[in-house]
Amino acid sequence: MIKPRLLFLRYLVFFLLLAMLSTGCTEKKKHQEFTIGFSQCIGSDLWRKGMLEEMRMELSLHPDANFIYADADGNSQKQVSQVKKMLEQHLDLLIISPNEAQPLTQVVEEAYKKGIPVIVIDRKTASSLYTAYVGADNYQIGKMAAAYIGAAWKEKGNVIEVMGLPGSSPTIERQRGFADGLKPFKELKISKEIYGDWLQPNAAAELIKIQPELHSAAVIFAHNDVMASGAREIVKKLNLNPDIKIIGVDALPGKGAGLEMVSSGVIDASILYPTGGKEAINTAFKILNKEPFLKENTLTSLVIDPSNVELMKLQWNKIRSQQKDIERQQTLLDEQKVLFKDQQLVLNVTIITLVLAIVLGGLAFYALLENRKINKNLEANHQEILRQRNQLIEMSEKAKLATEAKLDFFTNMSHEFRTPLTLILSPLEDLLNLDKIKSIAGHNLKLIHKNVYRLLRLINQLIEYRKIEYEQMKIKASPNNLVEFIKEITESFQHNAQKRNIDLRLIAKKTEITAWFDANMLDKVIFNLLSNALKFSRDQGAITVDIWEESDFIYVSVQDNGIGMSSDDALHVFEHFYQAEGSSTKGSGLGLSLSKELMRLHHGDIKVESIKNKSTSFVVSLPTGNTHFSETERQQQQLDKSELYEQARIYTTDLDEPTEQQQNLSNSLREQSILVVEDNPDLLNYLSQKLSSHYEVFTASDAEQGLIAAFREVPDLIISDIVLPGISGRELTIKLKSDLRTSHIPVILLTAQGSTEQQISGLESMADTYIVKPFNYDYLIANVNNLLKIREMLKAHYTSDISSAGKPQVSRNLDKKFLNDFAGIVEENLGNENFNVDDIAKSIGISRVQLYRKVKALLGCSITDYILSRRLKKASYLLINESYSISEITYMVGFSTPNYFSTVFKGKYGLSPTEFKKNKSV
Ligand code: FRU
């Protein structure tokens, strides 16, 4: 999402750019662009050049106008096509000086009719279809020339007229005006008229041709100064009367032009004929800007002769210099305009920058205010966090104190436990030494003895751990022969190893390796490792203890080929209270973490490598020498053999083989049987011994064995631990309850997992009861009895009325289906005298024994009893309700002879079939 601040900035910049653009546009609109075309009949002579210059001067005041110029070189056809070409382009106005009137008339009319304004300059067309005319009155010019000759010069005699281009309007008009102007002067007579086409050479050539007329001529009137100068040339060339007066038209200023000709006496006079370039452009813009204008713009003429020629030249020069000034100013103006434009740009940029600076400044200020607000909030948050942190510190301090107090209490209690345990231990050992008592309670006393040591070891480890953790237990290292030390510890396990055929070996290349260690600490590490190795080794296994030196370390490894552990277990095995999967009964989770701490105090380490079901290897490392110990840590300490002996007892007693079960009881057959699945051999022995006084007992140390035993023996009840190596007791229960062979057997789950969720999970596996350890034996036995009693009641219920056996009220679907199938098969075969148990077992798909046990468990009677009872029941029904003979009924219910049937029937009902039928039908 775009922040509003940024959005505002974007709008602002956009607005400023728009403003700049619109300023540029309005500037342009002030000067609308016009295209003006100018078609010149001939552009080579001075007069026409003057006309063009005048036009350009005037156009400089309209810098936005386009000006198209075309020179027809005195060729009318060329001029027509040039005009046409111009008209094809976009043209706002046409200025034309037609070479000849007639040939140009059509194209000019065409332009006019198209709506393009047309200004005719100097020469005219033969039509009046034009917008405006600019030029002097050529008729008047002719008239003025005649009047000047007759009145001013008072000339008499012949006059030769040298005319311009035939067909061009000035030629026609000047000739007419001259002729009219001479009329008052009777003594003047035009003796010859010739065409000079406005050009000096043409005029001279034509004059040569009329020499006789020239000899008698008093005056020559040429339609322009150029042709007049040609006449003077011929006069001189032919040595004619030098007093012949020559008068021209144009009186153009500039070098070699008309004014100079008059001034230098080349010609005697000239009629001023302005070019009208400036006026034409002025008129054009009036038309284009829709301002009022004159259609006929007649320019003033006057006669220039030696009396005013100098004044004219002077005026001309002045005008010329003014013109130059104007041009200069024009240039200056242009420069100023450029400067102004540049400055305007700079000004615009400055204004935009200024506005942007103000806006950005505003934004910066706004951001500053916002930042302050945020900082304030942050500060408040920070303060709140600080307050909460302090609160947490305070709480954790309190919690720490509480934990300390709890741990202190715990440690004190642990210390307290040691005394009573010791006090239990010594009288117990006394009792064990008494043969009389040993024979009566030896087994139980040994169990107590072993478990007292187990408790003692746990309590010692707890106290040790606490010492390291909170009391910063100091190490007391001294130099000792490590090989000897390890050997002694290893030997104390030899007895247990041999009993289980475990090959326990110590391998050391040297008999003496001196190492610095605290014997009272290191012994616990090695004892713990060896005790673990034995615990997790299988009978006939191998345990190797290795000692070797390498670089700056001495290593001791304890390796076994026992059950191993998963890589995940190996990763956590040194964390305190960590228990590997399925080993709940074998370790407290304290021994290895204590070992790790003890090795840390030695500046050494302990590591493990293990492969599940294959091997485990623990390696202890001790740095050589003593430089790693501080002065206070180095303390001479004698190896205390009694301490070693004590530790050996603590660590090895626990490993003693479970006391032999009294087999005699289990051998005797009991009415009901119980399967106990438990991985703790002592508990397993204890339970089987206790239960065997009333039940036949089967045992299994894991779930897999338990399952096999359950299928084989089909016991009346199963007691199983939940945490077992491999398959759990919970999974075992699910398997049992979903198998037809064992689904009817009640299961009691026995475990140390006491949370409500765990109990619910246990019951969800369809276990019948869940008992939490430590349990009271009487409570367990009450539960066993209870479940067996319920089973009995169900049996009674099923068999109370055999006829209803087809529809048993069993809640368990699997058992219900079994009874249905079983009863169905029996009903179908009642008439078959060869029908036997094997036939049923085959139909249902279980073994003979399993069938026997299952029927016994569910119906409380043997299969043959059941079949016999059903046969007799059916026979009694047939006797009462049907009219079959006794012998017929005998075969219908599967008896081989009527005699045998009668005997059996009497045995059950106390009456022979005949008597029974008689009695009931009465
Ligand atoms: C220039 C010119 C002038 C004359 C005018 C008439 O071309 O010959 O000398 O006055 O044209 O159109």
Residues whose N, C-alpha, C, O or C-beta is under 5 A from the ligand:
A	BS01	FRU	D45 W47 R123 P170 W198 H223 N224 V249 D250 Y273
